[in-house]
Each structure stands twice: as C-alpha cells, then as structure tokens.
C-alpha cells in the first residue's frame, strides 16, 4: 500500500479505504462537493462538515483568473481564504481547456486561449498549472491533461494520450508546494471510450509513479451505459495501492456503478447545480420542484432524510414557493438536501463494503433509483 492510501476492506471490486492528506484523513469511497470559485455554492463550510463532506474540489483555472493568486497567497493559501480546514483537491485546468476548445489552441507547449471574464490572452502550461496549485496549497494537485470530447476521432484521442503523458512527466518535475508540504499529485488517464487506449494509457501514466490516479474524459458526451462499460473494463486496472478518482461524474447511479468497479473518489456539480435549478434528489424520486403538483404538497421533501432541511420540517410546498419567488433560501435548503443525499449514498456504500455486501447493496439501490426515477 501507498503511505498515503490504504484499503480497509473490499467487497468484490469495491473498496473501502483511507486517504491520508495534509489537512486530514478521508474515508473512501467519498464524494467531493465542487467549490469552483472557492465556495460550494449556498453552503457554509461548517454546514459542509456537518453534512459529512471530508474533502472539496477547487478550480485552478477559475481561481487563477479571479480573485487571482496574489489575493489567495496573501491569505496563506486556499484553505484559509475559504475558511475550510479540511482537505482540498484542485483540478488542473484541463477540463476548462476542453470546455473552451472552440477558442483555444493546443500544442505540446501548452494551451493558448482567452479569458472568459475579460477576453485577455492566456497561456496555460503544465508547469504553470502546478505552480498555481502549489500556491493554492491544495492537498491534492491534478496533473495538467488534454481532454478530448467524446465524439473525437480515434486519431485525436491518441494524440491527446501522447500529449497528456508528456505533460504528466513535466507536472511531476515541477516544484512542489511549500504552502502545503506533502501535497499529493494525481495523474490523469484519457482514452475516451476505447478500452484498448484506456489500458495503454493506464500503463503509461501508472509507470510515472503518481500518488493517485484519475480517469478523465468520461461523462463528456457519451451515454451513461458507455461510461459504465468503460469503468467495468478498466477501473480495476488502475494501480491497486493508490487512490482512484473518477472526474466529473455524476448521477447517483453513476456512483453506484463506479464504486462497484473499484473507484474511490468522485466530484460533480450535479447535486448543487441541480438544486439551484429546481431538481431535488430523494429516495422516492427526483422532485422537479417547479411542477404544479408540489404547489400544495404538504409532504416532507424526503421522509427518509435526516438533513437539516428535512429535519426542520420544511414541506415540498414551501420549497416550491421559495423557488417560484426566487428566494435565496430555496438554494440553501435544496443544496443542503442534495449534498446530504450524495454523501449519505457514498456513506451507505462504504458501510456495505465493510460488511462485504456491496453487490446486494448495489442491486437494491439500483432498483430504488430506477423505481424513483420512473414516471
């Protein structure tokens, strides 16, 4: 085992582990709420802790542009800046390169593109990405990668693999953080939905001896079934003794499938973004709270939920009213609930692995999710 990661139990290919980071230990499997701009939208750091969050994700690209490194450096790093004392993982900016690909130019040197804020010309390289993350002082810094779209031709995906491998070596050669001594570095595997390319890239990136490994380039346009097929085929090929991270995924069902394939860490904007846009996750179905039927619905949001929103007794009708009225409180209440749902889901999954009953748990949970989401 790695000195930073150990496995407490397995159930099939599912793993219950412990990731040791400079700002605290993280039990896995775990879901990481996304704090793009140094905040998980609508939620206080203390509330995140109460919800069971043990690590959050920060966005290298967005924090670099705003507020800028000078401001965060003046606070002594991202932890102090956002008043979050627990671990933080920062992405590398690679996904933003993917999302801004229409206005970017990629070469082996790095990526030239324009700021989405003011149009300023920018140049992001592997070395700069790691320097930004060193200044932020995150517990886990992701290597800079080239993430092609799901519908990219195979030749472009192979080119992205070669470039990502070259960039990964440059990331490992970059100076380490002095803000957070012991900052870990995770490598990223690309390959689209091509199983042979994924396995080839796992061998290449695995040979570079990162502290952990991530599968990137999934949930970028392919179907959920395609995502699950790739996970089933290659997730367990990632180095067993290191933490495994599935980037930007996904739905509750995605998490169930990925944990069963051997993944340890997840992040996704879905619980927070969907909450703000009127979708609430429950064990009895996803609530589209703007639906007219909830206007007079006196039922609790989810009778099985113990989050602060549900425990307080707020009804579906009340949240429907807040949403229609554009009240800020709606976003807070719905976000707290959705994050609790996700964190409770991975908590139940961990308990099932420790009891060596993950297959039964996954089968029962799939059935509940499918039943809940049916009309």
Steps between C-alpha positions, in 0.01 A plus 500: 500500500596862450588695817219737398229242428396172655213260439301393806266260322384382160173356377538372149695777331355771727747645752468672836819692557667788680676784319749680726542865409678797661172651623343176623408143418224427247303173518412363158294461293422870531324770303671840471269803481615741231620842616591653164569854619611416853148431623249216478211717389241592766662292778718606794821303563367399843186363333711296261677341795166418665377347174795261503720665235864418568659648188388759245616588150640837393545621144852599395397691188224706662697586815802599289286750313289619794586607764856433381793332668618813683179514705505131591872507571439794732268275704761228521322270258158385393409332830521825694347701216180292501509413874501127428741315730461158338658356183463662158564349157564742214449414135769602254308715256493220244122478500473873439722450197244242386206731565670796328635295208314713245719799592823325602809376322673194639864411436756288681619816674159570656172670420436852368149632560310807614352570840124448521493804733672776304634342182863534607744270321617217726755223473470202733778242514555192718759692701270797556208276597713333768636837617145633540400191698814528712403858588143395576643241738249228424548154649474335158619667178386350171738467206425715196336290229351521152134394517348438155121495446310170494440519125863571413650274233731228626804672353433814709450290814833326440665839455346613831642190671851573383474865598349419842784258573764759405324765706472259795877454512545879496248535784696255714821694432348830615586635849275378780281720719654674800158628609385143568803273553409148401262606221417190294493486120257292300546398136211490252416222256330585171384279214136578438284189477774294333590221743835427335604865517393525864708196592796631305481835674457343844831319440670823389369723780533223759869472421552863605440424868238760589348501850159414353329455167190639334285402206425815304310556178182316603150648522603746229231403252484121492199312639493383863512142378820573310651656812410193706641267233836678511505501880419130518781422258784719625444651847651202678807521275603822676778442757340320793717661766406858405176696528280497188297803397223526239487863389176693453262206545212500567150375572420283803487198267842594360644493851352157572648354181837669547543393862423145393776528240757607759490883500565691825444874433237699311406859428211651308305826492173308468376512862565873534417618147188286475384627837524861386317413178208338678587129512513328838630145548298272729462127553143529375588676175658814363281798578467763227390751758352742244242235409147619581425193711744612768333837549269359768697186594529488879726195500860526620766519232615148587365315806821290513735798505671634813649814346442837668243598237289190553552491876364854526171386347497708183238371256514454127244778468727737690801426279278533192395843626858610567611382157219683320564815703873493423588498870864435587393268780376250242851447366638447848234251607505301176881494481536375856253224426659389172851495645373295793344255255830450315713477813251262661511284187879459509483451878255214455722357227803506732303325776391233252860440389619469860225242555593322172152544355560756229347293219172467691508870592564602139218281369252637752612859445476470121145373538409790729654758269333354191164483675536853635590645160219327312190705411 
